[in-house]
Every structure is written in C-alpha cells, then in structure tokens.
Amino acid sequence: MMFMRDNKQFDVIIVGGSYSGLAAGMALGRAVRSVLIIDDGKPCNRQSPFSHNFLTNDGKTPMEIAALANLQVRGYDTVEFFNGLATSGIKTENGFEILVASGETFATKKLIFATGIRDILPEIDGLAECWGISVLHCPYCHGYEVRNEKTGVLGNGDAGL
Ligand SMILES: Cc1cc2nc3c(=O)[nH]c(=O)nc-3n(C[C@H](O)[C@H](O)[C@H](O)COP(=O)(O)OP(=O)(O)OC[C@H]3O[C@@H](n4cnc5c(N)ncnc54)[C@H](O)[C@@H]3O)c2cc1C
C-alpha cells in the first residue's frame, strides 16, 4: 500500500535518525524541504554508558544527546518522523518509494542514507556484552576513563596493533 502523508510526496526521506540523520533533517527542514526521518532506534553507540570528547556534551549518555537533537529537530514543522525499519526501496519515475517493516510505503523525491555502520565483532564469548563498556574501540572517546588500568589490545593484523 502506498502511504503518502496528506497525499504528499516528501522532498527528502532520511533513513536513519541518529546524529547524522538528525543533522541532515535539521539542515533540510530549515531549508523548507518536506522531510521524513525513518529510524528504528538502534544507534551503534547504544551500549555506551557515556559519550566523551564531544564539546558541550562530554559525559552525557548517547541517548541524552540523541534525545536533545531529536527534540530540536521536532521544532521544525517541515520534518516528520516514523519509528520503524526501512526494509527496501525502489526507484520510481519521480524519485523513490521506501517500504518499512510494518508495510507502509513512503514516496520521496530524494533519499539520504544515514544508517551509520554496523560493527562486526569477533566471536568471543562475552565480548558483545562488553562492547562500549569495557571493550573499547576508541581511545579518544573512552581511553581517559581507563587510564592506568591493565589493558589488552585486540588488533586486526599489524596495522590494527
Ligand atoms: C561503542 C561506541 C561508543 C562510542 N563513543 C563515542 C564517544 O564517546 N564520543 C564520540 O564522539 N563518538 C563515539 N562513538 C561514535 C559515534 O557513536 C558515531 O560516530 C555516531 O553514532 C555516528 O552517527 P550516525 O548517525 O552516522 O550512526 P548511528 O548513530 O549508528 O545511527 C544510525 C541510525 O540509523 C538507524 N537505521 C539503520 N538502518 C536503518 C533502517 N534500515 N531503517 C531505519 N533505521 C535504520 C539506526 O537504528 C540508528 O538509529 C562511539 C561509537 C561506538 C560504536
């Protein structure tokens, strides 16, 4: 079923509504483009208890930062939100149609993927549960908090080490 809010085709659909998607949404919303942000709420940093090395947000939880960004973007009536997973898309004559897991389809002229990256973790028992908490990929973000503690390094070949 083709779902066009108020029978409209969006100017831009942004798939992914974390930091990148929200930043794009704000810029486009302020440029008076009609925007739909589709997001299923699984940012890569969701297990991290705190974010660091990001001026004005140091020590906040990733969710606090995202929630404030979300609130600010919601201030623009040019931007709409849909909570759910985008599962496929097709090119149409006028742009694209994006299908979400619940079955609706949204039409747009332009499409932005702000879906981030997916970390593919080594299959080591317990590692996934510790990701972002005590298994840390970024010394600039989290190294200070574990300074002077015993550290193991997991590297991918010589370059990783
Ligand atoms: C464990 C960890 C800790 C980190 N700590 C820090 C830190 O302390 N300081 C710092 O500066 N940076 C940190 N980073 C980096 C920071 O989190 C990323 O740079 C940032 O999240 C990238 O934002 P993004 O919007 O590109 O992607 P993400 O934040 O990953 O967001 C992608 C979004 O797209 C959505 N999405 C994906 N596919 C679909 C789909 N098909 N349909 C609908 N929605 C979809 C996801 O649900 C998600 O909400 C950390 C990263 C990790 C992994």
The ligand as an ORCA input file, in Angstrom:
! r2SCAN-3c Opt
* xyz 0 1
  C      30.511      1.728     21.374
  C      30.684      3.096     20.770
  C      30.998      4.196     21.581
  C      31.183      5.466     21.020
  N      31.531      6.506     21.844
  C      31.717      7.744     21.303
  C      32.098      8.842     22.145
  O      32.254      8.694     23.365
  N      32.303     10.050     21.555
  C      32.140     10.229     20.203
  O      32.350     11.366     19.725
  N      31.756      9.209     19.381
  C      31.558      7.974     19.915
  N      31.207      6.929     19.092
  C      30.979      7.195     17.665
  C      29.550      7.706     17.454
  O      28.637      6.900     18.184
  C      29.226      7.651     15.943
  O      30.144      8.494     15.267
  C      27.801      8.122     15.670
  O      26.859      7.345     16.389
  C      27.533      8.024     14.168
  O      26.236      8.530     13.950
  P      25.341      8.039     12.747
  O      24.076      8.830     12.817
  O      26.144      8.074     11.498
  O      25.087      6.477     13.021
  P      24.305      5.787     14.240
  O      24.407      6.631     15.458
  O      24.797      4.401     14.345
  O      22.795      5.810     13.783
  C      22.305      5.102     12.682
  C      20.793      5.076     12.846
  O      20.203      4.543     11.672
  C      19.175      3.661     12.068
  N      18.981      2.702     10.978
  C      19.906      1.917     10.365
  N      19.355      1.188      9.394
  C      18.034      1.520      9.384
  C      16.932      1.107      8.594
  N      17.074      0.219      7.605
  N      15.722      1.646      8.876
  C      15.561      2.553      9.851
  N      16.575      2.989     10.628
  C      17.793      2.471     10.391
  C      19.677      3.007     13.351
  O      18.619      2.458     14.110
  C      20.331      4.217     14.023
  O      19.409      4.918     14.830
  C      31.026      5.644     19.629
  C      30.701      4.549     18.800
  C      30.527      3.292     19.365
  C      30.207      2.108     18.485
*
